[in-house]
Amino acid sequence: MSTIPTEITAATESTLDIASIKSVMDGFDPASLLPDLSKVFGSLVGVCRIAVMIGPIITLILGLAYLFLAPKEANYYFGYRCYFGMGSVRAWRFTQRLAGVCLGGLGLILTVIMAIITGGYGRTYADQAGASAYGDVLRQLRAMAPEFYDRARSAYESDRSARESRFSAALRRAEGEQSRYESARSARRQEAADARDFSYREYQDLLDYWLRRAQLENEDYRWRQDYALRQAGL
């Protein structure tokens, strides 16, 4: 026996509680999804300071290394190497001192300049302007939250209506299929019963025919026996 699919019947039982969803959304603040920009900007300022200071510090370290740690003789592993500096020991040492003075002085100057520039960053007008812009964004999000909620709810309601209509159509199709199946099954049962009754009647008619024929042949045989006996005078 056919039944309506369990997926369709289960879908009718599971309904969403709109009131609970609305209560959750009413207390929802979109600003809570945003990170705390004060902490982000604080970390970002430190990272930017380190990134800006890396280049000058590396230049200063290279200059000091060429001045005090350079090998006494030319080599291909460490030191400032150029075509003229590799010619002799005197040229090599002069090249290392010159490279150390240039790179060390440049690194020292850049280090001081970058330290001065980045030292006051974070306490300027830009920081205040950024905080004000962040507050404006939060206020705009809070103002737009009801609109977002209404849009989401209307989209949910339209989608729910479409799903319910599709479910109703599927349910009607399933009921139609079940009714057609029941009709076809009843027709097949009736055909089987008619065929069984016809076979039984045909069998009964044949049985009666042969019984009647056997009875007639038996009576004819007895009559012939009696006739033969009368003819013989017995």
N, C-alpha and C positions, 0 to 999 in steps of 0.2 A: 504493500500500500504506500502510495506516494505521500510525502508531507512537504509543507512549505519549508524552504531552506532555513536552517537555524541562524545563519548570518543575518537574514532579514528580520526574523523575530527578535533577535538579540539587539538589533539596532533600535527597535522601538522602545525597548526597556531602558536603554542608556540615554538619558537626557541630561543636558548641562544645566546647572543651577545658575541662572543669570544673576540672581540676587547676590550670591556669594562672590561671583566674579566682579560685580559692580562694587561691592564693599571693599574688595582687595584693590581695585583700580582707584577708588576714591582716596585711599590713603597712600597712593603711590606718588613719589616725587621723582620726576625724571632727572633732577639734579644729582640724585644719589648715585646715578650711573656714571657720572663724570668723576674723574680723579681730582684730588686736591691739588690744584695747580700751584699753590704756594709751595708744597713739598716738591712737586715736579720741577718748578722753576728754580727752587733752591738747589736741588741736585744738578740741574742743567747748568746753573751758574758755575758750580764747582768743576764740572766736567769741562766746560768751556775754558775756564781758567787754566786747567791742567793742559788742555789741548793747545792753547795759545802759548803756554810757557815751555812746552816740550822742545820746539824748534830752537829757540835761543839758548836753552840750557844745553842741548846736545852740541850746538855750535861752540859754546864756551868750553865744554868738556873736551871736544876735539882739539881746540886751540891749546889748552893746557897740556894735553897729551903730546901734541907735536913739540911743545916747548921743553917738557921735562921727561917724557917717557920714550921719545923717539930713539931708535937704535943708532949707534955710532957709525955704522956702515950701511951702505945701500942694501936693500933687500926687497923682495917681492911680496912680503907678508904684511908689514906694518910700516906706516909712515906716509908722508905726502910724496908720491912718486910722479915725476915728469921727465921729459927727455933730457933736459939740462941737469937736473938734480941727480940723475943716475950716472953721470959721467965720472965723478971723482968723490972722494970722501969729503973734501972741503965744500964742493957744490952741494952734496947731500945735506951736510949740516946747516949750510946757509939756507937751503930750501926749507928745511924743517923749522928753523927759527922764524923765517919769514911767514910760513904758513901758520905757525903757532901764534905769532903776533897778530896777523890779520884776522884769523878765525876767532882767537880769544877776544880781541878787542870788539869785533862785530858781535860776538855772542854776549859779551858783557853789556854793550850798549843796548842790544835788543832785549836782554833780560830786564834791565832797569826800566826801559820804556814800557814793556808789556806788564811789568809788575805795577807801574804807576797807573796804566790804563785800566787793568783789571781789578786793581785794589778798590776803586770806588764803585765798581759795577754792582748793581743790586740795591743801591741806596739812592738812585737817581730818579728823575722824572719818568723815565721809561718804565721803571718798576711800578710806580704808582699808576701810570696809564694802563699797564697790563692788568693790574688788579682791578681797576675800574672797568676795563673792557670785559674781564672775566665775570664781574658782578652783573654787568648788563646782559651778558649771554645767559646767566642763570635766571635773571628776572624774565627774559624773553621766553626761556624754556618753561618756566612756571606759568606764564601767561598762556602759552600755547598748549599746555598739558590737557585742559578740558577739550580743546578742539581735536587733539590727537585721539583722546578717548572716544569722542563722538564719532570720529571717522572710523576708528577701529571697531566700535560697536555696530555702526551701520553696515560696515563690510561683513562683520560676523553674522548679523541678522540676515543680510541678503544671501550670504553663502549658506546659512542654515536653511533658509526658505528653499533655495535651489536644491539642497540635499534632501530636504523633506519631500519636495515634489518628485525628485528622481526615485526616492525610496517608495513613495506611493505608487508611482508608475510600475516599479519593479514588483511591488506587492500585488498589484492588479494583474500583472502578467503571470505571476506565480499562481494566483488563484485561478486565472483562466486556464493555465496549463493543467492544474490539478483537476478542474471540472472536466476538461476534455479527456484527461486520463481516466477519470471515473466513468465517463460515458462510454469510452472505448472498452474499458474493462467489463462494464455491464453488457455491452453488445457482444463481446467475445464469450462471456458466460452464457448468454442466451443462445448464441449459435452452438456452443458446445452442448447445452441441454437439449436443443432441438435435434442435433445430430445424434445424441444418445437415444432420445425417444424414437427417432426414425429407425435406428439400427435395431432397437429392441422390438418394435412392431414388425419389422421385416423378418427378424429371426422367429418371432412367434407365428407369423403367417406361414413361413416355411415349415416350421415344426408341425403345425396343424395339418398342412397339406400332406406331409409324408406319413403322419399318423393315420390320416383318413385313407390314404392310398394303401398302407399296410393292412388296415382293417378290411378294405374292400377285397384286396388280394387274398386275405385269409378266408373271408366268406366265400369267395369264388372257389378257392381250393376245397373247402368243405363241401360245397354244392357238387363239385365234380366227383369227389369221393363218394358222396351219397348216390349220385346218379350212376356211377360205375357199379356200386354194390347192388342197386335195384336191377340194373341190366343183367347182372350175374345171377340174380334170383336169390341173393343172400338176405 
